[in-house]
Amino acid sequence: MARAPRPRSPWRRRLSLAIKLLVVLAILGLGALVTAVYVTRAQLPSFDQLKSSPNGQMIRVHAADGTVIVSIGPSYGEWLSADRIPKVMRDATVAVEDRRFYSHLGVDPIGVARSVKVRLDRGRWVQGGSTITQQLARNVFLNNQKKFGRKFREWILALAMERKFSKDEILELYLNKVYYGGGAYGIDAASRKFFGHGADHLSLAEAAIIAGLVKAPSNYSPTADAAAAVGRASVVLQAMENNGVITAAEARAADPKSVALAPEPKQNSVRYFTDWALPQLEMLIDETEKPLEVWTTLDLNMQRDADAAIRANAPPGAQGALVALDRDGAVRAMVGGKDYVSSIYNRATQAERQPGSAFKLFVYLAALEAGKTPESTEIDEPVTIDGWSPRNDSRRNSGQVTLRTAFAYSLNTIAAKLGQQVGFATVADMARRFGITTTINTHPSMVLGTSDVRLIDMTRAFASVANQGVAVTPYGITKVTTNGQTIYQHEVDRSRVLVAPQVAAQMIDLLQTAVNTGTGRAAQIGRPVAGKTGTTSSSRDGWFLGFSSGLTTGVWMGRDDARPIAGLHGGTAPARAFHDFMIRAIANRPIEQFDTQVTLPEAQLEPDAESYYGGPDNAMFVDPDGNPIGAIPGYPDAGQPPAPDRAAPRPDRPQVDDDGNAIPPPQERLDQNWIDRVTGRDQRRPNAAAPAPNQPANRPPPPPLIHSSEPRPNQ
């Protein structure tokens, strides 16, 4: 008797059904893909049309007065047909960008799989796996958004282009259209920019340099970073050797270091501003093809004065940066370094450095908001917080002092006490509230400025205080037009209140005192001014930030490698640069009084080291008249005259001795006439008498020897 057939497992039936369904879906998907490719192919422009299409968008940038300060856009070279493009250029590009270019169909499955594997291994997209055809499709028809929808359209376009154009035509389009940096589109424009000759005469080493630029034009530009360009070119040469298009001997003979670069055209510090402002267009407008007229906030006279102030005052071997903000946040001047040609790195917006005492702005804001006032008192005494024991640089304590005195003379122990009272997290929150975007630690030492910050963020914070506690947001673009039509208009947001007006007024009170009798005296400009110095340990960074007549200016100086600079302190070069810039920048603005008038600190304390020498104290004691006295055991340099700058004496700067350090100014009379003069009020008092230069100061009996400090943030 025949055996009955064994019934099929329900799981096998389901698996068979699923496989059939997947096959059907795959066939349908393939059909849809083929249809999409051929529909796209029919819609593609012709080869000649693509050759004549523009390579990029022209942008003209205007200063606040309408002057065109820079024109940015495609730099066109000669179009080179495939037979005129040097073989070394074609081989270099294929080797480093798409070594299977001649074998794939427009999309390289191996490259895609490799990029996915790297993504899984590293947790982020490191390499995209895009072919030359995909890059061409993206550059001509799409944008650089990292979204799957855009990537899928890129694949369709690449497959369609491979059906319509030959490999040589695709490579010709690519090499004549791809962006190589510095405004240069196409290999001929790049060759002329970097080497001073046409691309039809490129050597192997030159071709390797240009081919290496595509991955990151700004990072590998030979004019911006020669070492990076040479390193990238070596990678290209190795790829060419691996592809078998050159021999090992040819790779060794091609020396990218020996390539002569064309001289770079002269630039100026305006480019620091445009490099910061123009990338914001991507967030402000959607127009990517029509020519644009961009109107900015930059004041050319202020920019020239800012550039001159940094160049004149930055110590040898040091860099400097300056940002000036108007009361509504308009950036009127921006200097990111002493020389844009030698370094395009913008230290005003990119560098992150310790602010030293300037960070105490947030400590005192938090204390004032918590109910303290400038007249509140604290005990200047030894203090230990979680094992950290801050000290004043004088190694002395002054007993009971007001917050005004503590701020003017930058007492570290008081700042630490205030931070502990309000909470270090509260201080960090206050810094973030006022626009600090970098990471702020909450260790007790944070009150002395141990967290890295950016100059533009610190300047913004001071501007918000000057604006009565209302948030100020820096901006550089006022409007954008195309073909006479306005497509963007900036609107200032004045609705965000950061602290109560009374708190801001009290903070301005403290900041005035710091300039008039404390660490920032070199920043006096003959009218009401408020500000704060900052100096980090070993004189690695010097800061001055302040405001007057509606303009807030921040200055930073230091070395890019953070090495110490002898004599650099917030009250010297940075404060002098602030003075030199501001005295011209606001010369035509009306004098504005602050809501609070200058109040002198307690007579018990003499001005600290920066008041006389422009720097943090090195355990030096002073007599009642502010003159240094004998050395202190363990500090052999104490009491010695500071070293000076050999610049000719100027009435608006402290005089210096032969070693470059400031000489103490003559003692001034701290009376009403002196207050009127430094705040500019004597200009409205025609009968105000000038203080007699040799008349003794009318002061209380001499106080005991005492001293205060500029902070050392690494204590």
C-alpha positions as CSV (number, residue, x, y, z in Angstrom):
1,M,0.0,0.0,0.0
2,A,1.5,3.4,-1.0
3,R,2.4,5.8,1.7
4,A,0.5,9.1,1.9
5,P,2.6,12.1,1.1
6,R,4.1,13.8,4.1
7,P,2.3,17.2,4.8
8,R,4.6,20.3,4.2
9,S,5.6,22.2,7.3
10,P,3.7,25.4,7.7
11,W,7.0,27.2,8.3
12,R,8.4,25.9,5.0
13,R,5.3,27.2,3.3
14,R,5.7,30.6,4.9
15,L,9.4,30.8,4.0
16,S,8.6,29.8,0.4
17,L,5.9,32.5,0.2
18,A,8.2,35.1,1.7
19,I,11.0,34.3,-0.8
20,K,8.6,34.5,-3.7
21,L,7.3,37.8,-2.4
22,L,10.8,39.2,-2.0
23,V,11.6,38.1,-5.6
24,V,8.5,39.9,-6.9
25,L,9.3,43.0,-4.9
26,A,12.9,42.9,-6.1
27,I,11.7,42.6,-9.7
28,L,9.2,45.5,-9.2
29,G,11.9,47.6,-7.5
30,L,14.4,46.9,-10.3
31,G,11.8,47.8,-12.8
32,A,11.0,51.1,-11.0
33,L,14.7,51.9,-10.7
34,V,15.3,51.3,-14.4
35,T,12.3,53.4,-15.3
36,A,13.5,56.2,-13.0
37,V,17.0,56.1,-14.5
38,Y,15.7,56.3,-18.1
39,V,13.2,59.0,-17.3
40,T,15.9,61.0,-15.6
41,R,18.3,60.3,-18.6
42,A,15.7,61.8,-20.9
43,Q,15.5,65.0,-18.8
44,L,19.2,65.6,-18.4
45,P,20.8,68.6,-20.3
46,S,23.1,67.8,-23.2
47,F,26.9,67.7,-22.8
48,D,27.2,71.2,-24.4
49,Q,24.6,72.6,-22.1
50,L,26.4,71.3,-19.0
51,K,29.6,72.8,-20.3
52,S,28.1,76.2,-20.6
53,S,26.2,76.2,-17.3
54,P,27.5,78.4,-14.4
55,N,29.9,76.8,-12.0
56,G,28.8,78.7,-8.9
57,Q,27.1,81.7,-7.4
58,M,28.5,85.2,-7.5
59,I,28.3,87.1,-4.2
60,R,29.2,90.8,-3.6
61,V,29.6,91.8,0.0
62,H,29.0,95.4,1.1
63,A,30.2,97.2,4.2
64,A,27.7,99.2,6.3
65,D,28.3,102.3,4.1
66,G,27.6,100.3,0.9
67,T,31.2,99.9,-0.2
68,V,31.9,96.6,-1.8
69,I,34.5,94.9,0.4
70,V,34.9,91.6,-1.4
71,S,33.5,89.7,-4.4
72,I,33.2,86.0,-3.9
73,G,32.2,83.5,-6.5
74,P,33.5,81.2,-9.1
75,S,36.9,81.8,-10.6
76,Y,36.8,80.4,-14.2
77,G,39.8,79.1,-16.0
78,E,39.9,77.8,-19.6
79,W,37.7,74.8,-20.3
80,L,40.0,71.9,-21.1
81,S,38.6,69.1,-23.3
82,A,39.4,65.6,-22.4
83,D,42.3,65.3,-24.8
84,R,43.9,68.5,-23.4
85,I,43.7,67.4,-19.7
86,P,47.1,65.9,-18.8
87,K,47.1,62.2,-18.2
88,V,48.7,62.6,-14.8
89,M,45.7,64.8,-13.7
90,R,43.1,62.3,-14.9
91,D,45.0,59.4,-13.3
92,A,45.5,61.2,-10.0
93,T,41.8,62.1,-9.7
94,V,40.6,58.6,-10.5
95,A,43.2,57.0,-8.1
96,V,42.2,59.1,-5.1
97,E,38.5,59.8,-5.7
98,D,37.2,56.7,-7.5
99,R,39.6,53.9,-8.5
100,R,36.9,51.8,-10.0
101,F,35.6,54.7,-12.1
102,Y,36.0,52.9,-15.4
103,S,34.3,49.7,-14.3
104,H,31.2,50.7,-12.3
105,L,27.8,51.9,-13.6
106,G,27.8,55.2,-11.8
107,V,27.3,53.8,-8.3
108,D,30.0,51.6,-6.8
109,P,28.4,48.9,-4.6
110,I,31.8,48.0,-3.1
111,G,32.5,51.6,-2.1
112,V,29.0,51.9,-0.6
113,A,29.5,48.7,1.4
114,R,32.9,49.9,2.6
115,S,31.5,53.3,3.8
116,V,28.6,51.5,5.6
117,K,31.1,49.2,7.4
118,V,33.3,52.2,8.5
119,R,30.1,53.9,9.7
120,L,29.2,50.9,11.8
121,D,32.8,50.5,13.1
122,R,33.3,54.2,14.1
123,G,29.8,55.3,14.8
124,R,29.8,58.1,12.3
125,W,30.1,58.7,8.6
126,V,33.8,59.1,7.8
127,Q,33.8,58.3,4.0
128,G,30.8,58.5,1.7
129,G,31.6,56.0,-1.0
130,S,30.6,58.5,-3.7
131,T,31.9,57.9,-7.2
132,I,33.1,60.7,-9.5
133,T,29.8,60.5,-11.3
134,Q,27.9,60.9,-8.1
135,Q,30.0,63.9,-7.1
136,L,29.4,65.5,-10.5
137,A,25.6,64.9,-10.1
138,R,25.7,66.4,-6.6
139,N,27.7,69.5,-7.7
140,V,25.6,70.2,-10.7
141,F,22.1,69.3,-9.7
142,L,21.9,68.8,-5.9
143,N,23.3,70.1,-2.6
144,N,25.4,68.7,0.2
145,Q,22.6,67.8,2.7
146,K,23.3,64.5,4.4
147,K,19.9,63.0,3.9
148,F,18.9,59.7,2.4
149,G,16.4,61.3,0.0
150,R,19.2,63.4,-1.5
151,K,21.5,60.4,-1.6
152,F,18.9,58.4,-3.5
153,R,18.4,61.1,-6.1
154,E,22.1,61.3,-6.4
155,W,22.2,57.6,-7.2
156,I,19.5,57.9,-9.9
157,L,21.2,60.9,-11.5
158,A,24.6,59.1,-11.5
159,L,23.1,56.0,-13.1
160,A,21.3,58.2,-15.7
161,M,24.4,60.2,-16.5
162,E,26.4,57.0,-17.1
163,R,23.7,56.0,-19.6
164,K,23.9,59.4,-21.4
165,F,27.6,60.3,-21.3
166,S,30.8,58.5,-21.9
167,K,33.4,58.0,-19.1
168,D,35.7,60.6,-20.8
169,E,32.8,63.1,-21.0
170,I,31.9,62.6,-17.3
171,L,35.6,63.0,-16.3
172,E,35.9,66.1,-18.5
173,L,32.8,67.7,-16.9
174,Y,34.1,66.8,-13.4
175,L,37.6,68.2,-13.8
176,N,36.3,71.4,-15.3
177,K,33.6,72.0,-12.7
178,V,34.7,70.6,-9.3
179,Y,35.5,73.1,-6.6
180,Y,39.2,73.3,-5.6
181,G,39.1,76.0,-3.0
182,G,39.9,79.7,-2.9
183,G,37.0,80.4,-5.3
184,A,38.6,78.3,-8.1
185,Y,36.3,76.0,-10.1
186,G,37.9,73.5,-12.4
187,I,41.5,72.4,-12.7
188,D,42.6,75.3,-14.9
189,A,41.4,77.9,-12.4
190,A,43.0,76.0,-9.6
191,S,46.3,75.6,-11.4
192,R,46.5,79.3,-12.2
193,K,45.6,80.2,-8.6
194,F,48.1,77.9,-6.9
195,F,50.9,77.5,-9.5
196,G,50.5,80.5,-11.8
197,H,50.1,78.5,-15.1
198,G,47.4,76.7,-17.0
199,A,46.4,73.1,-16.1
200,D,47.5,71.7,-19.5
201,H,51.1,71.9,-18.2
202,L,50.6,70.3,-14.8
203,S,53.5,68.2,-13.5
204,L,52.9,64.9,-11.6
205,A,53.5,66.6,-8.2
206,E,51.2,69.6,-9.1
207,A,48.5,67.2,-10.3
208,A,48.7,65.3,-7.0
209,I,48.3,68.5,-5.0
210,I,45.2,69.6,-7.0
211,A,43.7,66.1,-6.9
212,G,44.1,66.1,-3.1
213,L,42.1,69.3,-2.7
214,V,38.7,67.9,-3.6
215,K,38.2,66.0,-0.3
216,A,38.6,69.2,1.8
217,P,39.6,72.4,-0.2
218,S,40.1,74.6,2.9
219,N,42.0,72.0,4.9
220,Y,44.4,71.0,2.1
221,S,44.9,74.3,0.4
222,P,48.7,74.8,-0.3
223,T,48.4,78.5,0.4
224,A,46.6,78.0,3.8
225,D,48.4,74.9,5.1
226,A,51.4,73.8,3.0
227,A,52.2,70.8,5.3
228,A,48.7,69.4,5.0
229,A,48.7,69.9,1.2
230,V,52.0,68.0,0.9
231,G,50.8,65.2,3.1
232,R,47.6,64.9,1.1
233,A,49.6,64.9,-2.2
234,S,51.7,62.0,-0.9
235,V,48.5,60.1,-0.3
236,V,47.5,60.7,-3.9
237,L,50.9,59.6,-5.2
238,Q,50.6,56.4,-3.2
239,A,47.1,55.7,-4.5
240,M,48.4,56.2,-8.1
241,E,51.2,53.8,-7.5
242,N,48.8,51.3,-6.0
243,N,46.6,51.7,-9.1
244,G,49.6,51.0,-11.3
245,V,49.4,54.3,-13.2
246,I,52.9,55.3,-12.0
247,T,55.9,53.4,-10.8
248,A,57.4,53.5,-7.4
249,A,60.4,55.5,-8.8
250,E,58.1,58.1,-10.4
251,A,56.2,58.4,-7.1
252,R,59.5,59.0,-5.2
253,A,60.7,61.5,-7.9
254,A,57.6,63.6,-7.6
255,D,58.3,65.8,-4.6
256,P,55.3,68.0,-3.6
257,K,57.5,70.0,-1.3
258,S,59.5,71.4,-4.2
259,V,56.5,72.7,-6.1
260,A,56.7,76.5,-6.5
261,L,53.5,78.3,-5.5
262,A,52.2,81.4,-7.1
263,P,52.4,84.5,-4.8
264,E,49.1,85.0,-2.9
265,P,47.3,88.3,-3.6
266,K,47.3,90.7,-0.7
267,Q,44.3,90.3,1.6
268,N,43.3,92.3,4.7
269,S,41.6,91.7,8.0
270,V,38.1,92.2,6.4
271,R,38.3,88.6,5.3
272,Y,38.1,87.4,8.9
273,F,34.7,89.1,9.1
274,T,33.5,87.7,5.7
275,D,34.7,84.2,6.5
276,W,32.6,84.3,9.6
277,A,29.5,86.0,8.2
278,L,29.0,84.4,4.8
279,P,28.6,80.8,5.8
280,Q,25.5,82.0,7.7
281,L,23.8,82.6,4.3
282,E,22.9,78.9,4.2
283,M,20.7,79.3,7.2
284,L,19.2,82.6,6.2
285,I,18.3,82.1,2.5
286,D,17.5,79.3,0.1
287,E,18.8,80.9,-3.1
288,T,21.8,79.1,-4.4
289,E,22.0,80.2,-8.1
290,K,21.1,83.8,-8.6
291,P,23.8,86.5,-7.9
292,L,23.6,87.9,-4.4
293,E,24.2,91.3,-2.9
294,V,25.0,90.9,0.8
295,W,24.8,94.0,3.0
296,T,26.8,93.7,6.3
297,T,27.3,95.6,9.6
298,L,31.0,96.1,9.1
299,D,32.3,99.7,9.6
300,L,35.4,100.1,7.4
301,N,36.9,102.9,9.5
302,M,36.4,100.9,12.7
303,Q,37.9,97.8,11.0
304,R,41.0,99.7,9.9
305,D,41.4,101.1,13.5
306,A,40.9,97.6,15.0
307,D,43.5,96.1,12.7
308,A,46.0,98.9,13.5
309,A,45.4,98.6,17.2
310,I,46.1,94.8,17.2
311,R,49.2,95.1,15.0
312,A,50.6,98.0,17.1
313,N,50.0,96.4,20.5
314,A,50.3,92.6,20.2
315,P,53.6,91.5,21.6
316,P,56.2,90.0,19.2
317,G,55.5,86.4,18.6
318,A,51.9,86.8,19.9
319,Q,48.6,86.9,18.0
320,G,45.7,89.2,18.8
321,A,42.0,89.4,18.1
322,L,39.3,92.0,18.5
323,V,35.5,92.1,18.2
324,A,33.4,95.3,18.4
325,L,29.7,95.0,18.9
326,D,27.2,97.8,18.6
327,R,24.3,98.0,21.2
328,D,22.0,95.9,18.9
329,G,24.7,93.2,18.3
330,A,25.9,94.5,14.9
331,V,29.5,93.5,14.4
332,R,31.3,96.7,13.6
333,A,34.8,95.3,13.5
334,M,36.4,91.9,13.7
335,V,40.1,91.0,13.6
336,G,41.0,87.4,13.9
337,G,44.8,87.7,13.8
338,K,47.7,90.1,13.0
339,D,47.9,88.9,9.3
340,Y,45.1,87.2,7.3
341,V,47.6,86.2,4.6
342,S,49.8,84.2,6.9
343,S,46.9,82.7,8.9
344,I,43.2,82.6,8.1
345,Y,42.5,81.1,11.5
346,N,40.0,83.4,13.2
347,R,41.0,83.8,16.8
348,A,38.0,86.0,17.4
349,T,35.4,83.3,16.7
350,Q,37.2,80.0,16.6
351,A,40.0,80.0,19.3
352,E,39.0,78.7,22.8
353,R,41.2,80.1,25.6
354,Q,41.0,80.6,29.3
355,P,39.6,84.0,30.2
356,G,41.2,84.4,33.6
357,S,39.6,87.2,35.7
358,A,37.3,88.3,32.9
359,F,35.2,85.3,33.8
360,K,34.4,86.9,37.2
361,L,31.8,88.8,35.4
362,F,29.5,85.8,35.7
363,V,30.5,85.1,39.3
364,Y,29.5,88.6,40.4
365,L,26.4,88.6,38.2
366,A,25.2,85.5,39.9
367,A,26.0,87.1,43.3
368,L,24.2,90.3,42.5
369,E,21.1,88.4,41.2
370,A,21.1,86.4,44.5
371,G,20.7,89.7,46.4
372,K,24.3,91.0,46.9
373,T,25.1,94.6,46.2
374,P,28.4,96.4,45.4
375,E,28.3,97.6,49.0
376,S,27.9,94.1,50.4
377,T,30.9,93.0,52.4
378,E,32.8,89.7,52.6
379,I,35.9,88.7,54.6
380,D,39.1,88.3,52.5
381,E,40.6,85.4,54.4
382,P,42.1,82.0,53.6
383,V,39.5,79.7,52.3
384,T,39.4,76.0,51.3
385,I,36.6,74.6,49.1
386,D,36.6,70.8,48.4
387,G,40.4,70.7,48.9
388,W,41.1,73.8,46.7
389,S,42.6,76.8,48.5
390,P,42.7,79.9,46.3
391,R,45.2,82.6,47.2
392,N,45.5,86.2,46.3
393,D,48.8,86.7,44.4
394,S,50.0,89.0,47.1
395,R,49.8,86.1,49.5
396,R,48.0,88.6,51.8
397,N,44.4,88.9,53.0
398,S,42.6,92.2,53.6
399,G,39.9,91.3,56.0
400,Q,36.4,92.8,55.5
401,V,36.0,94.4,52.0
402,T,33.1,95.4,49.8
403,L,32.3,93.6,46.6
404,R,33.3,96.8,44.8
405,T,36.7,96.6,46.2
406,A,37.0,92.9,45.7
407,F,36.0,93.2,42.0
408,A,38.2,96.2,41.3
409,Y,41.3,94.5,42.7
410,S,40.4,91.0,41.6
411,L,40.5,89.2,44.9
412,N,40.5,85.5,44.3
413,T,39.3,84.5,47.7
414,I,36.2,86.6,47.5
415,A,35.4,85.3,44.0
416,A,35.7,81.7,45.4
417,K,33.5,82.6,48.4
418,L,30.8,84.1,46.1
419,G,30.9,81.0,43.9
420,Q,30.4,78.7,46.8
421,Q,27.6,80.8,48.2
422,V,25.5,81.0,45.0
423,G,26.7,77.6,43.7
424,F,29.2,76.9,41.0
425,A,26.5,75.4,38.8
426,T,24.7,78.7,39.1
427,V,27.7,80.5,37.9
428,A,28.0,78.1,35.0
429,D,24.3,78.6,34.2
430,M,24.8,82.4,34.3
431,A,27.7,82.1,31.8
432,R,25.5,80.0,29.5
433,R,22.6,82.4,29.9
434,F,24.9,85.2,28.7
435,G,25.9,83.3,25.5
436,I,29.0,81.3,26.4
437,T,28.7,78.3,24.1
438,T,31.8,76.3,25.1
439,T,31.8,73.7,28.0
440,I,31.9,75.3,31.4
441,N,33.2,73.1,34.3
442,T,31.7,73.4,37.8
443,H,34.9,72.8,39.8
444,P,35.4,75.5,42.4
445,S,38.4,76.9,40.5
446,M,36.0,77.8,37.6
447,V,35.5,81.2,39.3
448,L,39.0,82.1,38.2
449,G,38.3,81.5,34.5
450,T,39.6,77.9,34.0
451,S,37.1,77.0,31.3
452,D,37.9,77.8,27.7
453,V,35.8,80.5,26.0
454,R,35.6,82.3,22.7
455,L,36.3,86.0,22.4
456,I,33.0,86.7,20.5
457,D,31.0,84.9,23.2
458,M,32.7,86.9,26.0
459,T,32.2,90.2,24.1
460,R,28.5,89.3,23.6
461,A,28.2,88.8,27.4
462,F,29.7,92.2,28.2
463,A,27.5,93.8,25.5
464,S,24.4,92.2,27.2
465,V,25.4,93.7,30.5
466,A,25.8,97.1,28.8
467,N,22.4,96.6,27.2
468,Q,20.8,96.7,30.7
469,G,20.7,92.9,30.9
470,V,18.8,92.4,27.6
471,A,20.4,89.7,25.4
472,V,22.6,90.9,22.6
473,T,23.2,88.5,19.7
474,P,26.1,89.2,17.3
475,Y,25.1,89.4,13.7
476,G,26.9,90.5,10.6
477,I,24.4,90.4,7.7
478,T,21.7,93.1,7.6
479,K,20.0,92.2,4.3
480,V,20.4,90.1,1.2
481,T,19.1,91.1,-2.3
482,T,19.1,89.4,-5.6
483,N,18.3,91.3,-8.9
484,G,17.1,94.2,-6.8
485,Q,14.7,92.1,-4.7
486,T,15.2,91.8,-0.9
487,I,15.1,88.1,0.1
488,Y,16.3,88.6,3.7
489,Q,16.1,91.4,6.2
490,H,17.6,91.1,9.7
491,E,15.4,91.8,12.7
492,V,16.9,92.5,16.1
493,D,15.3,90.6,18.9
494,R,15.1,92.8,22.0
495,S,12.7,90.6,24.0
496,R,15.1,88.3,25.9
497,V,15.9,89.7,29.3
498,L,18.8,87.9,31.0
499,V,19.0,89.7,34.3
500,A,17.0,92.5,35.9
501,P,18.0,96.0,34.9
502,Q,19.1,96.7,38.5
503,V,21.4,93.7,38.5
504,A,23.0,94.9,35.2
505,A,23.3,98.5,36.6
506,Q,25.1,97.2,39.7
507,M,27.4,95.1,37.5
508,I,28.2,98.2,35.4
509,D,29.0,100.0,38.6
510,L,31.6,97.3,39.4
511,L,33.0,97.4,35.9
512,Q,33.5,101.1,36.0
513,T,35.5,100.8,39.1
514,A,37.8,98.2,37.6
515,V,38.7,100.6,34.8
516,N,38.9,103.8,36.8
517,T,41.0,102.6,39.8
518,G,41.6,98.9,39.3
519,T,43.2,96.6,36.8
520,G,42.0,98.3,33.6
521,R,43.3,101.8,34.0
522,A,45.1,101.7,30.7
523,A,41.7,101.4,29.0
524,Q,40.6,104.9,30.1
525,I,39.5,107.0,27.1
526,G,38.3,110.3,28.6
527,R,34.7,109.4,28.8
528,P,32.6,106.9,30.9
529,V,33.9,103.4,30.2
530,A,33.4,100.0,32.0
531,G,35.3,96.8,31.6
532,K,37.4,94.0,33.0
533,T,40.9,92.6,32.4
534,G,41.8,88.9,32.4
535,T,45.2,87.3,32.7
536,T,45.9,83.6,32.8
537,S,48.7,81.8,34.5
538,S,52.2,82.4,33.3
539,S,50.9,85.2,31.1
540,R,49.6,82.8,28.4
541,D,46.5,84.9,27.7
542,G,45.6,88.6,28.1
543,W,42.1,89.9,27.8
544,F,40.3,93.2,28.0
545,L,36.6,93.6,27.5
546,G,34.7,96.8,28.0
547,F,32.1,99.2,26.7
548,S,31.4,102.9,26.2
549,S,28.9,105.0,24.3
550,G,27.0,102.0,23.0
551,L,30.0,100.1,21.6
552,T,31.4,96.9,23.3
553,T,34.8,95.7,22.4
554,G,36.7,92.6,23.4
555,V,40.4,92.0,22.9
556,W,42.5,88.9,23.3
557,M,46.2,88.4,22.9
558,G,48.4,85.3,23.2
559,R,50.3,82.7,21.3
560,D,48.5,80.0,19.3
561,D,50.7,77.3,21.0
562,A,49.7,78.8,24.5
563,R,53.3,79.4,25.5
564,P,53.9,82.1,28.1
565,I,54.6,85.7,26.9
566,A,56.7,87.8,29.2
567,G,54.9,90.9,30.3
568,L,51.5,90.0,28.8
569,H,48.7,90.9,31.1
570,G,45.1,92.0,30.5
571,G,45.9,95.5,31.7
572,T,48.8,96.1,29.4
573,A,48.7,95.3,25.6
574,P,45.0,94.2,25.4
575,A,43.9,97.3,27.4
576,R,46.1,99.6,25.3
577,A,44.7,98.0,22.1
578,F,41.2,98.6,23.5
579,H,42.1,102.2,24.2
580,D,43.7,102.8,20.8
581,F,40.7,101.4,19.0
582,M,37.9,102.9,21.1
583,I,39.2,106.4,21.3
584,R,38.9,106.6,17.5
585,A,35.8,104.3,17.1
586,I,33.5,106.4,19.3
587,A,35.1,109.8,18.8
588,N,32.0,111.0,16.9
589,R,29.5,109.4,19.2
590,P,27.9,111.4,22.0
591,I,29.2,110.8,25.5
592,E,26.8,108.6,27.4
593,Q,26.7,108.4,31.1
594,F,25.9,105.1,32.9
595,D,23.0,104.8,35.2
596,T,25.4,104.5,38.1
597,Q,28.2,106.9,38.6
598,V,31.7,105.9,39.4
599,T,32.2,105.1,43.1
600,L,35.8,104.6,44.4
601,P,36.6,101.4,46.3
602,E,37.6,101.4,49.9
603,A,40.7,103.5,50.8
604,Q,42.1,100.6,52.7
605,L,43.3,99.0,49.5
606,E,45.9,100.4,47.1
607,P,45.4,99.6,43.4
608,D,46.9,96.2,42.5
609,A,49.8,95.3,40.3
610,E,48.0,95.7,37.1
611,S,47.0,99.2,38.1
612,Y,50.7,100.1,38.1
613,Y,52.4,97.5,36.1
614,G,49.7,96.0,33.9
615,G,50.1,92.5,35.1
616,P,49.3,90.0,37.9
617,D,51.3,90.4,41.1
618,N,54.4,88.2,41.7
619,A,54.2,88.5,45.5
620,M,55.2,92.1,45.4
621,F,54.4,94.5,48.3
622,V,53.8,98.2,47.9
623,D,54.0,101.1,50.2
624,P,51.1,103.5,50.8
625,D,52.0,105.5,47.7
626,G,51.9,102.4,45.5
627,N,55.7,102.0,45.1
628,P,57.3,98.5,45.3
629,I,59.3,97.8,48.4
630,G,61.9,95.1,49.2
631,A,62.0,91.5,48.1
632,I,60.0,88.9,49.9
633,P,61.7,85.7,51.0
634,G,61.2,83.0,48.4
635,Y,60.3,85.5,45.7
636,P,63.7,87.0,44.6
637,D,62.2,89.1,41.9
638,A,59.7,90.9,44.1
639,G,60.4,94.6,44.4
640,Q,62.5,94.7,41.3
641,P,61.5,97.1,38.6
642,P,59.5,95.5,35.8
643,A,60.9,94.9,32.4
644,P,59.7,97.4,29.5
645,D,58.9,97.8,25.9
646,R,61.1,100.0,24.0
647,A,58.4,102.0,22.3
648,A,58.6,105.7,22.6
649,P,56.7,107.2,25.5
650,R,53.1,108.2,24.7
651,P,50.8,110.2,26.9
652,D,48.0,107.6,26.4
653,R,50.2,104.6,27.5
654,P,52.2,103.7,30.6
655,Q,55.9,104.5,30.1
656,V,58.2,101.4,30.1
657,D,61.8,100.6,31.1
658,D,64.5,99.0,29.1
659,D,63.1,95.5,29.6
660,G,59.6,96.2,28.3
661,N,57.6,96.5,31.6
662,A,55.5,99.4,32.5
663,I,56.8,102.0,34.9
664,P,54.4,103.1,37.6
665,P,52.6,106.2,36.7
666,P,52.8,109.2,39.0
667,Q,50.3,109.1,41.8
668,E,47.1,110.9,40.9
669,R,44.7,112.8,43.1
670,L,41.5,110.7,43.6
671,D,39.1,113.6,44.1
672,Q,36.0,114.8,42.3
673,N,38.0,116.6,39.5
674,W,39.8,113.4,38.8
675,I,36.5,111.4,38.6
676,D,35.0,114.0,36.3
677,R,38.0,113.9,34.0
678,V,38.2,110.1,33.6
679,T,34.5,109.9,33.0
680,G,34.2,112.8,30.6
681,R,31.9,114.8,32.8
682,D,34.4,117.7,32.9
683,Q,33.6,118.3,29.3
684,R,30.2,119.6,30.5
685,R,31.7,121.6,33.4
686,P,33.5,124.5,31.8
687,N,34.7,125.8,35.1
688,A,36.0,122.5,36.4
689,A,39.5,123.0,37.4
690,A,42.2,120.5,36.5
691,P,43.9,118.9,39.4
692,A,47.2,120.4,40.3
693,P,49.9,118.0,39.1
694,N,52.1,118.3,42.1
695,Q,49.4,118.8,44.8
696,P,49.4,116.1,47.4
697,A,46.5,113.7,47.2
698,N,43.7,114.4,49.6
699,R,43.4,110.9,51.1
700,P,43.0,109.2,54.5
701,P,46.0,108.3,56.6
702,P,48.3,105.8,55.0
703,P,46.9,102.2,55.2
704,P,48.8,99.2,56.2
705,L,50.9,97.5,53.5
706,I,48.5,95.3,51.4
707,H,48.0,94.1,47.9
708,S,45.5,92.3,45.8
709,S,45.6,90.1,42.7
710,E,44.9,89.3,39.1
711,P,43.9,85.6,39.2
712,R,46.0,82.7,38.4
713,P,43.3,80.3,37.0
714,N,45.4,77.2,37.5
715,Q,45.7,77.6,41.2
